[in-house]
Amino acid sequence: MEYIYPILIFIAMGILFGVLLVIVSKVFAVKVDERAAEITEKLPGANCGACGYAGCADYADAIVNKGAPMNACVPGGAGAASAIGGRACRSRAALQRHL
């Protein structure tokens, strides 16, 4: 009987902390723009900074939110620019102006 109470206390604490973690994760959740995440997936992922941004995620965010040119990714080249242009819902004429 002396082992039952500590085990029950640990189980109750585990459940309580689990519920608290779920609540805190919902309250402090960070909203991420899905378009930027999809553009990041289309980039090569080199994080080289050749585009002038800190990495691929920063470059994708700049494309979506700041109107950065789609052809700045040197390692991805024209293939990445075409894939990004298709996702960014820009016309092919706008893509050709940037190339």
C-alpha positions in Angstrom: 0.0 0.0 0.0 2.9 2.3 0.6 3.9 2.2 -3.1 0.4 3.0 -4.4 0.2 6.6 -3.2 3.5 7.7 -4.8 2.5 6.0 -8.1 -0.9 7.7 -8.1 0.7 11.0 -7.4 3.1 10.6 -10.3 0.2 9.6 -12.6 -1.9 12.6 -11.5 1.0 14.9 -12.0 1.7 13.5 -15.4 -1.9 14.0 -16.5 -2.0 17.5 -15.0 1.3 18.6 -16.7 0.2 17.0 -20.0 -3.0 19.0 -20.0 -1.1 22.2 -19.1 1.3 21.6 -22.0 -1.6 21.3 -24.4 -3.2 24.5 -23.2 0.1 26.4 -23.3 0.9 25.2 -26.8 -2.5 26.4 -28.0 -2.2 29.8 -26.4 1.3 30.5 -27.6 1.0 28.9 -31.1 2.7 30.8 -33.8 0.8 31.3 -37.1 2.9 30.4 -40.2 1.9 31.6 -43.7 1.3 28.4 -45.7 2.4 30.0 -48.9 5.9 30.8 -47.5 6.2 27.2 -46.2 5.3 25.8 -49.7 7.7 28.1 -51.4 10.4 27.0 -49.0 9.8 23.4 -50.0 10.3 24.3 -53.7 13.7 26.0 -53.0 16.8 23.8 -53.0 17.5 24.3 -49.3 21.1 25.2 -49.6 20.7 28.2 -47.2 23.6 29.8 -48.9 22.5 33.4 -48.8 23.3 34.0 -52.5 19.8 35.5 -52.8 20.7 38.2 -50.3 18.6 36.8 -47.5 19.6 34.8 -44.4 18.3 31.5 -45.8 15.7 29.8 -47.9 12.9 30.4 -45.3 13.7 34.1 -45.0 13.8 34.4 -48.8 10.4 32.6 -49.1 9.0 35.0 -46.5 10.3 37.9 -48.5 8.7 36.7 -51.7 5.3 36.3 -50.0 5.3 39.4 -47.8 7.7 41.9 -49.3 7.4 41.2 -53.0 11.0 40.0 -53.5 11.9 38.8 -57.0 11.4 35.1 -57.6 14.6 34.6 -59.5 17.1 35.5 -56.8 17.9 31.9 -55.9 21.2 31.1 -57.7 21.4 27.4 -56.8 17.8 26.8 -57.8 18.1 28.7 -61.1 15.2 29.0 -63.5 13.6 25.7 -62.3 13.1 27.1 -58.8 11.9 30.4 -60.2 9.3 28.7 -62.3 8.1 26.5 -59.4 7.9 29.5 -57.1 6.1 31.5 -59.8 3.5 28.8 -60.1 2.9 28.7 -56.4 3.0 32.5 -55.9 0.1 32.8 -58.4 2.0 35.2 -60.5 1.6 35.2 -64.3 4.3 33.9 -66.6 4.6 37.4 -68.0 5.6 38.7 -64.6 8.0 35.9 -64.2 9.7 36.6 -67.5 10.0 40.3 -66.5 12.1 39.2 -63.5 14.2 36.8 -65.5 
